[in-house]
Amino acid sequence: MEHKGFTLWFTGLSGAGKTTLAREVEKRLRARGLKVEVLDGDVVRTHLSKGLGFSKEDRDTNIRRIGFVCKLLTRNNVIAIGAAISPYRAIRDELRADIGDFVEVYVDCPLEVLIERDVKGLYKKALAGEIQNFTGVDDPYEPPLNPEVVVRSDIETVEQSVTKIMNKLEELGYIPPAADSVYSKEEAEAVEERLRALGYM
């Protein structure tokens, strides 16, 4: 069955878990027989955006390039997943307007947790002044104002976050409901209500 293309855009600070979540969502979508491509910020920089630095202008160019590829894929009924820090709200909004079918996922994680995790050792270098213009340290990150999905990678498991994203895609009508859904619609709503009451959603 031909499905409609759309862009699923993950934004958040370095180390928040964008790539991990993007890859898990990709797996889930492929398991449903859907066509998916992931454009990861780090990977794009080594190919599509080789030679670009980290000035605001270069960052904007990098994000526009990822957005351009996402738009082409979306237009050809492929699900395009973009995972990049994309720190500036104006550029993300520009992509949303340009692509149209755009679902924004904000991977929210407090800076102190990221500094503690520091998987790639980048925060340590940035705080020591070895890396300039590092987002969240000496360069701004502008969180989305109205993202379709907010996941909290400091308190949610990958599984919880991915389920939240998949449910939202179903709710928006971008993907068909899973045939083997564990819950009926009413049960799912009750579970959501309970999670909301507990402050998870």
Summary of the structure (lengths in Angstrom):
residues: 201
radius of gyration: 17.2
end to end distance: 32.0
largest distance: 53.4
contacts: 586
relative contact order: 0.18
helix: 45%
strand: 14%
